[in-house]
Amino acid sequence: MGINKESDPKLGYLRKKETEVGLPRVTRVKNKTPASIQITKEQILREARERQEAEIYPPKQKITDSSELADYRLSKRKGFEDALRRMKGNGGEWVKYAKWEESQMDLERARSVWERAVKVNSRDHTLWLKYVEMEMKNGNVNHARNLWDRVISLLPRIDQLWYKYIHMEEMLGNVAGARQVFERWMQWQPDEQPWLSFIKFELRYNEVDRARGIYERFVLSHVKVGPWIRFAKFEMKNGDIARARSCYERAVDILTDDGDVDQLFMAFAEFEEKCKEIERASCIYKFALVHIPKGRAEMVYKKFVAFEKQYGDKEGIDDAIVGKGRFQYEAEAKKNPLNYDNWFEYIRLEESVGIKERVREVYERAIANVPPAEEKRYWQRYIYLWECLKLIPHSKFSFAKMWLLAAQFEIRQLVLNGARQILGNAIGMAPKDKIFQKYIEIELQLGNIDRCRKLYEKYLDCSPGNCYAWTKYAELERSLYEMDRARSIYELAIGQPALDKPELVWQAYIDFEISEGEYENTRALYERLLDRTKHLKVWISYADFEATAMGDSGASDMPEDDFQERLFGKKKLCVQRARCVYERAISHFRVSDPELKEERAILLEEWLDMEREFGELGNVALVQAKMPKRLKRRRPLVTEDGPAGFEEYFDYLFSEDTQTSNLKVLEAAAYRWKKLKASGGDD
């Protein structure tokens, strides 16, 4: 028989159609109109309840004679035995079997079942409890004691068994027996709660001495803070203060290294406080703060501060606050030893206390935390701790403050050569501006001018573009009335190819020449400056100079009329020169920089103010004719994403530009007319 081509070996040579699961077709509701008779859910539930069939219960059996009872017992025992044969480790079946035998008042058989059960599940303490409960219920006390002795020997770490055994003996009034059971239990060194239960048992019968003896054994068994505090409170409750204090003192000797020793000290101090022993309590707090590790002393500090505020004087309160501050700074130092701000606060705290040894100790601990990397940001706070010039990697970075502080220290010690050596080393290793300035200041105060000049020369060799150094050097020479030296320094300065702030040097040079009355030199400087830059401020400064450069007014013994006439002539000359500067400036902005309309307008406003200040010598109308019109215009605003609308701006329309544009229009019209006329003549 051939294999069908459509069959698939993976499907056991069946066709795919044969493996498909046929699902019933979804039936559609043809008639969706509501039924004429409606039914509610209550009716459906009621009908279901009415049609429910009655439950079938097994018939009740009545036993009438002993033979039927024997058969009944035989069948029940057979059923229990069969169940235990299937599930021998099921404790529930054993409990059912034993309880059934007990219900038949056959205690021997019940006891036999329990014995078989505990033999199978000897570690199941619930079986033992139910077994003992049966014996106690039926008044078999000796049997129960035997069972308790067996189970506590087998399972000594189950506290419930011991508690039940003791409870039975105490209910029977056998206090000595209960005490004996407790003693047997304590030999196993149980947890704290059994010891406390034993103590409470003795106290119920007013056996205080026995309870004290148990406490003595308890604190030796559990060498912890909690048992000792309980022992001391027990003695305090019984009114024996000496014994309570002795308990605390013994605990302090034994538990010095315990993790919860802070709780012991606080309890000891509170005890002394209740006994009105304020000095003792204060000493305990101070002793604790010295011997407890800082990380575990926070609560002790809080208690101590509260105690001092209540009982102490001002000094005591201050000591407590200082101690709390020490704790906080120590905790932060342990958390982050490179937090130098924390060390500074810690040092200030110790300095406020005034104990030099502690201040030195904190300083030593602080400087021992050297920054981890050779980067300046890690050293910026560390350098304030101490003189650390040898530790700083000067080849990578340095601190001018450290060099200056070291030099100032040598000066205070009257060791001038040492200060010079330190500053010289600083210039060689880290030539910073502050070092040069301070070194020059020191030598200038000492009157060593030659040293100052050498330092300025070295300063300018290291930073030739530093305008501050050039101006200060020139000012030094000027203060010494060495005008030629100062002028030469200024010339060297403005001749440098690159300056950080060239306008400062030029301004200083110009002010120097003006102060010396060298107006021609000043004009030459302005002309040289205009060759380099045509900035608006340069033109205004040049014009202001010309407006005020009248020079010497002449001899004071001249007649008044001649003097006034000469003064008037000089003022007129100043006006003409200043006006000339403004005309040159306006011409430059009109021809060379026509786009700088706002600067041109500012220049005209300055010119107009100057003409007004000149009074009768001024020509305000001349400038007003040149003043522009201020127009508000709009221009398209373009961003990276494309056009973004329009923005408003102010434009200036100058009369000179308007006349020029009109002339250009006339010239263009005349050219066209001439061209047309020439073409007509040819025709």
Secondary structure as GFF3:
##gff-version 3
##sequence-region A 1 683
A	DSSP	three_ten_helix	9	11	.	.	.	ID=ss1
A	DSSP	alpha_helix	16	19	.	.	.	ID=ss2
A	DSSP	alpha_helix	41	50	.	.	.	ID=ss3
A	DSSP	alpha_helix	66	86	.	.	.	ID=ss4
A	DSSP	alpha_helix	91	103	.	.	.	ID=ss5
A	DSSP	alpha_helix	107	120	.	.	.	ID=ss6
A	DSSP	alpha_helix	125	137	.	.	.	ID=ss7
A	DSSP	alpha_helix	141	154	.	.	.	ID=ss8
A	DSSP	alpha_helix	159	171	.	.	.	ID=ss9
A	DSSP	alpha_helix	175	186	.	.	.	ID=ss10
A	DSSP	alpha_helix	192	204	.	.	.	ID=ss11
A	DSSP	alpha_helix	208	221	.	.	.	ID=ss12
A	DSSP	alpha_helix	225	237	.	.	.	ID=ss13
A	DSSP	alpha_helix	241	254	.	.	.	ID=ss14
A	DSSP	alpha_helix	261	274	.	.	.	ID=ss15
A	DSSP	alpha_helix	278	291	.	.	.	ID=ss16
A	DSSP	three_ten_helix	294	296	.	.	.	ID=ss17
A	DSSP	alpha_helix	298	311	.	.	.	ID=ss18
A	DSSP	alpha_helix	314	335	.	.	.	ID=ss19
A	DSSP	alpha_helix	340	353	.	.	.	ID=ss20
A	DSSP	alpha_helix	356	367	.	.	.	ID=ss21
A	DSSP	alpha_helix	376	379	.	.	.	ID=ss22
A	DSSP	three_ten_helix	382	384	.	.	.	ID=ss23
A	DSSP	alpha_helix	400	412	.	.	.	ID=ss24
A	DSSP	alpha_helix	416	429	.	.	.	ID=ss25
A	DSSP	alpha_helix	433	446	.	.	.	ID=ss26
A	DSSP	alpha_helix	449	462	.	.	.	ID=ss27
A	DSSP	alpha_helix	467	479	.	.	.	ID=ss28
A	DSSP	alpha_helix	483	494	.	.	.	ID=ss29
A	DSSP	alpha_helix	502	515	.	.	.	ID=ss30
A	DSSP	alpha_helix	519	532	.	.	.	ID=ss31
A	DSSP	alpha_helix	536	548	.	.	.	ID=ss32
A	DSSP	alpha_helix	560	591	.	.	.	ID=ss33
A	DSSP	alpha_helix	597	614	.	.	.	ID=ss34
A	DSSP	three_ten_helix	615	617	.	.	.	ID=ss35
A	DSSP	alpha_helix	620	624	.	.	.	ID=ss36
A	DSSP	beta_strand	629	639	.	.	.	ID=ss37
A	DSSP	beta_strand	642	653	.	.	.	ID=ss38
A	DSSP	alpha_helix	655	682	.	.	.	ID=ss39
###
